[in-house]
Amino acid sequence: MLELLTRASQTRPLRAKALVRILVTLLILLAVWQAVIEIWALPTFILPPPLAVLDVLIQRWHVLAKHAWVTAQEVLLGLVFGVAAGLFFALLMLLFRPVKRWLLPILIASQAIPVFAIAPILMLWLDYGIASKVAMAAIIIFFPVTTCCFDGLRSTPQGYLDLARTLNASRWRTLWHIQLPAALPALGSGLRVAVVIAPIGAVVGEWVGSSAGLGYLMLQANARMMIADMFAALFILSLFSVALYFSVDWLLKRCLPWHSQ
């Protein structure tokens, strides 16, 4: 109990310092933003002032919230399917070496295809609903999750594997009790990357064809020269991505206390 109280007392100053750093950084960025507008006398249809974006966030919060909820669903579902597929194929390559020899080059070659080139095909196959955006988000995170998990699985310390072999542990017990726990830090790194880039896939899908979402809202605002609305949608998307990253990071630190550093 005393140890927990000591840790909590040490954590509070660190969190306060982190919050202060974030606020100071945000204020500096806003000041630079406003200074750029003042120095170069930029019109609002090129770069709106921060107060104009804040006004849109306040006045049109209900519209922004509705579209943000659509994008959030696409991103979260994409993460679920992308992470599940990445884990499945990583395990498949680990357990069946012939599959690895055939599948790994295909995975690497698939990354040479631009995401924008895939989006219209998904629109054609899956229609303009949420399914195509979820597929886009899943595809964009599939490769980093697969490679990180596979690298973690095959990087299990040899001493642990030798000990399991000495104890006559089955292949599945070795996988479940040794290799998967050893791969969790690498998988955590893949998840941190995935939650940052998943919104890119969802928004690209909304740009190609949709009737809701932050990407759709940005396209509509651009067509009407409502640049402050575009920046407001972009701000919410950035805020969502940052919140998602820190939520996953916090969760991973709680689940992997031995690797929290």
N, C-alpha and C positions, 0 to 999 in steps of 0.2 A: 504493500500500500504506500509506504513511504517512497519507494522507488518511482511509483506512478505519479505521485504528487511532485516529486523532483523533476521528472520529465515534463510534466505539464507546465511547471513554473519556468522551465528553460525554453519551452516551445512558444509561450505567449510573447516574449520579447522578439523572437525571430519572426513571428507572424506580423507583429506590429511594424517591424522594420520593413518587411516585404510589402505591406500595405502602403506604407509611406513612400517607398520607392516607386510603386505603381502609380500612385497619385501624382508624384513629382514628374514622372515620365510623361503622364497624360497631359499635365499642365504645360510642359515644355513643348510637346507636339502641337497642342492647340495654339500656343503662342507663336510657334514657327509657322503654322498654317495661316494664322491671321496676318503675320508679318509679310509672308509671301504675297498675299492679296493686296496689302497696302503698298508694298514697294513697287510691284509691277502693275498695279492698278488693274487687276484682272476682273473682268465682268462676271456677274453671278452665274451666267450660263457656261462659263469655263470652270470656275472654282467658287462654289458658294461659301460664304463665311460660316464659321462654326455655329454662330447664333441662329442662322437660318436653318441649319440642319437640326439644331436643338428644337426649334419651333415646330418643324415637321414631326419630330419624334413625339412632341407633346400633343399637337393638334390632330395628328393622324395615327395615334398609337393603336386604335382599334383595327384599322386596316393593316398596319404593319404586323400586329400580333396575329391576325388571321393568316396572313401569308407566311409568317415565320413558323407557325404551327405546322403548316403543310410541309415546309422544307425540313423541319425537325423530324417529322415522321419519316420522310424519305431517307434522311441521314441515319437515323437510329435503326431502321429496318435494313438499310444497306450494310451497316456495321454488323448486325446480327448474321446476315447471310454471308457477307464477305469473310468474317472471322471464322464462321463455321466451315465454309468451303476451304479456307486456308489451312485450318487445323486438319481437316480430312485429307487433303492432298499431301500435307507434310507427313502425316502418319503413313499414308500409302507409299510414299517414296522411301520412308525409313524401313518399313516392314517388307516391302517387295522391291528388291534392287533392280530387276528388269524394268519395272514401272518407272523408276527414277531415271534410267538411261534414256527412256523414250519421252517421259513427261517434262523433265527439267529443260531440255532445249526448246520445247514448245512454249513453256512458260516464259523463258527469256525472250524468245522471238516475238511473243505477243506484246511485250512492252514496247516494241518498235512501232506499233500501230498507234497513231495519235488518238486521244480520247474523243476529240471532236469528230473523227472519222467514224467512230463506232456509234455515236449518239443517233444519227439519222436511221441507221439500220435497226437499232433497238426500238425507235419510234415506229418503224414499219412493222416489226414483229410483235411488239407488246402494246401498241396503241399509245395514245397521248395521256394515259392515266398515270397513277403512281407507280405502277409496276416497272415502267421503263426507267424512271428516275432511281428507283431502288436498285435496279440492275446496274445502272451506271455507277452508283456509289459503291456497290459490292465489287464491281470489276476493278475500280481504281485502287481499292485497298487490298484486293486479293493477293497480288504479288508480294508486297512487303510483309504481309502476315505469313504467307507460306514460306518465304525464304528465311525470315527470322525464326519461325518455329522449327523449321528443318535444321537450321544451323544450331539451334539450341539442343535439339534432340541428339544430333550426332556429335555434339561437343561434351557429352556427359563424361566426367572424369573416369578414366580407365580403371582406377582403383575400385570405384563403386561397382562397375560391371564385373570385375574379377571377383569381388566379394559375393555378388549375386550368383555367379557361376559356381563358386565354391559351396554355397548353401543350396545348390540345386534348384534355384528359383526358376520358374517357367518364364517363357518369353513375355507373356502378358503381364505377369507379376513384376518382372524387371521393368517393363515399359511403364506400368502404372505407379510403382512405388519409387523408382529411381530416375528413369529418363524423363518422364513428364515433369516431376518437380524440378529437375535440373534445367529443363528448358523454359521454365516460367519466366526467369529474368529476360531472356532473349525474346520471348513472346510478348512480355511487357513493353519492350522497346518497339516491337512491331505495332502493338496497339496504340502507343503514343503517336506514332507516325500516321496510323490509320485514321484516328479521330480528327487529325488536322486536315488530311486530304479528302476525307469522305464528303464534306460539303462541296468540294470542287465538282465531284461527279454529279451530285444532285443538281447543282446550279447549272452546269453545262446541259444536263438533260432538260431543265426548265427553259433554257435559252433556245433549244432546238424546237421544242413544242410543248406547251402546257397552258393551263388556264388558271393556275394558282401557284403560289410560292414566291420566295424573295427574288429568284431569277426572273420570273415572269413580271413581277412588279418593277424590277429595274429596267426591263425592256420597254414596258409601257411608259414609264417615266422618261426614258430616253427619247422615245418617239414624240412625246409632248414637251420636250425640253424642260422637264421638271427635275433639274439636276440636284436640287436639295433633297428630293425624294430618293434619288438614286444613292446619294451618300448616306441617307438615313437607313436604307435597306442594307447597304454595304456595312454600315456600323453594326447593325443587329446581327448580320451574318458573322462578322469578325468576333463580336462579343459571344455569340453562341459557340463558335469554334474554340475560343479561349476557355470558356466555361467548361466545355466538354473535355478539353485537354487536361485541365487541372482536376476535374472530377475523376477522370480515369487515373491520373497520376496519384491522387490521394488514395483511391481505392487500391491501386497496386502496392503502394507503400504499406497499407494496412494488411494486405494479403501476403506480401513478401517482406516481412520485417527484417529478415536476414540480408536483404538486398536493397534496403531503403536508400542507401547512399547513391 
